[in-house]
Amino acid sequence: MSAPPVDVELIAAGEGIRIVRVDLGCLEGRMREDDDGWVIELNSDRSLTSQRFSVGHELGHRKMGHHGCGTDPKREREANVFAAELLMPLALLKKALAKQRSLGELARLFQVSKEAMQIKLQEQGMLLRLSSFD
């Protein structure tokens, strides 16, 4: 990978997982198995950034073998960390930060929400390196 954004739908397809957009009410997304294999259902009412994070989150659950375990808070956190790492890999983030981008610019570049980018930067101790927080 040489540049953001990470193509999470391509990664899912490479794992044999289909992506569909449906009305999920208050859910962001979910993964289930049907007759044709695994499918990630994304809430069609949510933003592109939310849908991308949901794909990463569900891939995290799959990779860590969480399915069928309910909504355990520890596992939800682990899936969120997985999604953040997948969407905002540290090496790409460091390259982008070298160009003194703002929070908004970084979020747009990686196609994630400002909130997700801010959390990632805070966890990495990089938030203060930004020139602005627009």
Phi and psi in degrees as a GROMACS rama.xvg file:
@    title "Ramachandran Plot"
@    xaxis  label "Phi"
@    yaxis  label "Psi"
@TYPE xy
-114.718  -18.1517  SER-2
-154.419  147.599  ALA-3
-76.243  163.233  PRO-4
-84.3434  153.818  PRO-5
-72.4373  132.834  VAL-6
-86.2869  86.2747  ASP-7
-67.9452  -28.9395  VAL-8
-69.988  -35.3951  GLU-9
-66.6835  -39.6715  LEU-10
-62.4631  -45.0035  ILE-11
-60.5225  -44.6998  ALA-12
-60.9036  -38.4373  ALA-13
-63.9646  -24.0489  GLY-14
-90.2876  2.72274  GLU-15
77.8161  22.9324  GLY-16
-107.55  125.759  ILE-17
-84.0104  153.241  ARG-18
-117.281  129.756  ILE-19
-132.194  149.819  VAL-20
-111.362  124.11  ARG-21
-141.918  169.844  VAL-22
-80.5798  113.271  ASP-23
-110.542  12.6167  LEU-24
64.1852  -119.702  GLY-25
-88.4768  -5.87535  CYS-26
-79.3111  142.948  LEU-27
-78.2583  -41.9881  GLU-28
-174.999  169.03  GLY-29
-161.058  159.854  ARG-30
-117.521  139.987  MET-31
-147.421  166.244  ARG-32
-110.182  135.2  GLU-33
-126.413  -168.432  ASP-34
-62.3313  -23.7993  ASP-35
-98.266  4.39425  ASP-36
116.051  -156.948  GLY-37
-82.4764  142.673  TRP-38
-139.073  137.177  VAL-39
-101.431  121.707  ILE-40
-97.3763  126.113  GLU-41
-109.626  144.043  LEU-42
-71.7847  115.475  ASN-43
-66.685  -15.2195  SER-44
-85.7187  -6.42332  ASP-45
-92.4051  161.949  ARG-46
-68.6543  163.464  SER-47
-58.0678  -41.9021  LEU-48
-64.7732  -39.6125  THR-49
-65.5789  -42.3956  SER-50
-63.9956  -40.744  GLN-51
-63.7118  -42.3011  ARG-52
-65.2346  -38.714  PHE-53
-62.2863  -39.795  SER-54
-60.8477  -48.6313  VAL-55
-59.8281  -41.4252  GLY-56
-61.8624  -48.2848  HIS-57
-67.2058  -36.9376  GLU-58
-61.7712  -37.3817  LEU-59
-61.4664  -46.4672  GLY-60
-57.3819  -44.4298  HIS-61
-63.347  -48.0891  ARG-62
-63.6462  -31.6445  LYS-63
-95.9059  4.62885  MET-64
67.3646  34.2997  GLY-65
-84.1961  -13.3205  HIS-66
-63.9877  142.921  HIS-67
83.753  11.5499  GLY-68
-108.461  8.79762  CYS-69
74.6423  -156.524  GLY-70
-110.68  56.6431  THR-71
-61.5683  124.708  ASP-72
-56.6374  -38.1763  PRO-73
-63.8448  -42.6248  LYS-74
-71.6048  -32.8797  ARG-75
-64.5467  -42.4898  GLU-76
-62.2877  -44.3032  ARG-77
-60.2528  -41.2041  GLU-78
-67.1091  -35.9048  ALA-79
-65.9473  -42.1046  ASN-80
-63.0764  -42.5995  VAL-81
-58.5813  -47.8067  PHE-82
-60.5385  -43.5834  ALA-83
-63.1906  -41.1815  ALA-84
-66.068  -38.7381  GLU-85
-68.3526  -45.0789  LEU-86
-79.6571  -28.0631  LEU-87
-131.477  66.4557  MET-88
-59.0694  139.507  PRO-89
-56.2345  -41.8061  LEU-90
-61.7573  -42.8748  ALA-91
-70.3376  -36.1151  LEU-92
-64.1462  -42.7704  LEU-93
-62.1257  -41.2008  LYS-94
-61.0161  -45.5435  LYS-95
-65.8454  -39.411  ALA-96
-65.4553  -27.7011  LEU-97
-63.2023  -19.5336  ALA-98
-94.1736  11.7257  LYS-99
55.0224  48.1307  GLN-100
-78.2023  155.994  ARG-101
-82.8109  169.036  SER-102
-58.0397  -45.4812  LEU-103
-62.1019  -42.7999  GLY-104
-63.0566  -43.2062  GLU-105
-63.2857  -43.4494  LEU-106
-60.8338  -44.4896  ALA-107
-65.0926  -42.0496  ARG-108
-60.1985  -44.2992  LEU-109
-89.2158  -2.4428  PHE-110
52.8127  52.6816  GLN-111
-129.066  167.734  VAL-112
-72.7521  158.555  SER-113
-59.9367  -37.8229  LYS-114
-62.4858  -44.5521  GLU-115
-63.2627  -41.9454  ALA-116
-65.5371  -42.758  MET-117
-61.9343  -43.8865  GLN-118
-61.6666  -45.347  ILE-119
-60.2755  -46.594  LYS-120
-64.7723  -40.1495  LEU-121
-62.6895  -45.2818  GLN-122
-63.3872  -27.9739  GLU-123
-93.5589  -0.427449  GLN-124
68.3455  29.0714  GLY-125
-111.683  -2.59909  MET-126
-60.8373  -37.5634  LEU-127
-71.7884  -9.94381  LEU-128
-80.0435  -8.08113  ARG-129
-76.2074  147.892  LEU-130
-81.597  -28.7334  SER-131
-155.933  166.242  SER-132
-113.768  19.3607  PHE-133
